């Protein structure tokens, strides 16, 4: 639950930074006739329903994104036998192996990509029976699982 709350706060801060950044770009590119201070005053003074609606929607989005933004994918495979395919897919996707334990591998993004993912870039790969299970940020985990499954299938066809 603590991790969910931290993720929600990170996404809320990211949304606020995005909004403030966009209004600053509009202001400094001379596309806005009012100052940033006047924009904030007008936003909450003249049309409070729309302004507070935007705040509420931003809060709801930040609160629900950790629930919908993370997933688990599983497919037929063996963590030991298919290790080369896992590492190849990770390397091509910009992930590096950080740690490995009993039946579990942890991959993370490299460099600036970690920041763009708000340091929520952990991809956990574990053996679950005869299945390989990949868990992490939805957009990374789904693509990574698809690539690994394709590599494993191609390896089996070639053998």
C-alpha positions in Angstrom: 0.0 0.0 0.0 2.9 2.4 0.8 4.4 1.7 -2.7 1.0 2.5 -4.3 0.8 5.8 -2.4 4.3 6.8 -3.4 3.6 6.0 -7.1 0.4 8.1 -6.9 2.3 11.1 -5.4 5.0 10.7 -8.1 2.4 10.8 -10.9 0.7 13.8 -9.3 3.9 15.7 -9.1 4.7 14.8 -12.7 1.3 16.1 -13.9 1.8 19.3 -12.0 5.3 19.8 -13.5 3.9 19.1 -16.9 1.1 21.6 -16.5 3.4 24.3 -15.1 6.0 23.6 -17.8 3.4 24.0 -20.6 2.0 27.2 -19.2 5.6 28.6 -18.8 6.4 27.6 -22.4 3.2 29.4 -23.5 4.1 32.5 -21.5 7.8 32.7 -22.5 7.1 32.1 -26.2 4.9 35.2 -26.2 1.7 33.3 -27.0 0.0 34.4 -23.8 -1.0 38.0 -23.0 -1.1 37.5 -19.3 1.6 36.6 -16.7 1.8 33.3 -14.9 0.4 34.8 -11.7 -2.5 36.3 -13.5 -3.2 32.9 -15.2 -3.4 31.2 -11.8 -5.7 33.9 -10.4 -8.0 33.8 -13.4 -8.0 30.0 -13.4 -9.5 29.8 -10.0 -11.5 33.0 -9.9 -13.6 33.2 -13.1 -14.4 29.6 -13.8 -14.0 27.7 -10.6 -15.9 24.6 -11.7 -13.6 24.0 -14.7 -10.5 24.8 -12.7 -11.4 22.6 -9.7 -12.6 20.0 -12.1 -9.1 19.9 -13.7 -7.6 19.5 -10.2 -10.0 16.7 -9.3 -9.4 14.9 -12.5 -5.6 15.2 -12.0 -5.9 13.8 -8.5 -8.1 10.9 -9.7 -5.7 10.1 -12.6 -2.7 10.1 -10.2 -4.6 8.0 -7.7 -5.7 5.3 -10.2 -2.7 5.2 -12.5 -0.6 2.9 -10.3 -3.5 0.4 -10.4 -3.9 0.4 -14.2 -0.3 1.3 -15.1 1.3 -1.9 -13.7 0.8 -5.5 -14.9 2.0 -9.1 -14.9 2.4 -11.1 -18.0 3.3 -14.8 -18.2 4.1 -17.3 -20.9 5.6 -20.7 -21.3 9.3 -20.8 -20.6 12.2 -21.6 -18.3 14.2 -18.9 -16.5 17.4 -20.9 -16.7 17.1 -22.4 -20.2 15.9 -19.1 -21.7 18.2 -16.8 -19.9 20.0 -15.7 -23.1 16.7 -14.6 -24.7 15.8 -12.7 -21.6 19.1 -10.8 -21.6 18.9 -10.1 -25.3 15.4 -8.7 -25.1 16.4 -6.6 -22.0 19.5 -5.3 -23.7 17.6 -4.3 -26.8 15.0 -2.6 -24.7 17.5 -0.6 -22.7 17.3 -2.6 -19.5 20.2 -4.0 -17.5 20.2 -6.9 -15.0 20.6 -5.4 -11.5 20.1 -8.5 -9.3 19.2 -12.1 -9.4 18.0 -14.3 -6.6 16.2 -17.6 -6.2 14.1 -17.9 -9.3 13.9 -14.1 -9.8 15.7 -11.5 -12.0 15.4 -7.8 -11.6 16.0 -5.5 -14.6 16.1 -1.7 -14.6 16.4 1.0 -17.3 19.7 2.7 -18.0 20.5 6.4 -17.7 18.1 9.2 -18.4 15.3 6.7 -19.2 15.0 5.9 -15.5 14.1 9.6 -14.8 11.5 9.6 -17.6 9.9 6.5 -15.9 10.0 8.3 -12.5 12.3 5.6 -11.2 9.5 3.1 -11.4 11.4 1.0 -14.0 11.8 -2.3 -12.1 11.0 -5.3 -14.2 10.8 -8.4 -12.2 11.1 -11.7 -14.0 10.3 -14.9 -12.0 9.7 -18.6 -12.6 6.1 -19.6 -11.7 5.7 -23.3 -12.4 6.4 -23.8 -16.1 5.7 -20.2 -16.8 7.9 -17.1 -16.9 6.2 -14.2 -15.2 7.1 -10.6 -16.0 5.9 -7.9 -13.7 6.4 -4.1 -14.0 5.2 -0.9 -15.6 2.6 -1.8 -18.2 4.2 -0.2 -21.2 7.6 -1.8 -20.5 6.4 -5.2 -19.1 4.1 -6.0 -22.0 6.6 -5.1 -24.7 9.4 -6.9 -22.9 7.2 -10.0 -22.4 6.2 -10.0 -26.1 9.8 -9.8 -27.2 11.0 -12.5 -24.9 8.2 -14.8 -25.8 8.9 -14.3 -29.5 12.7 -15.0 -29.0 11.9 -18.2 -27.1 9.5 -19.3 -29.7 12.0 -18.7 -32.5 14.7 -20.6 -30.5 12.4 -23.6 -30.2 11.6 -23.5 -33.9 15.3 -23.4 -34.8 16.1 -26.4 -32.5 
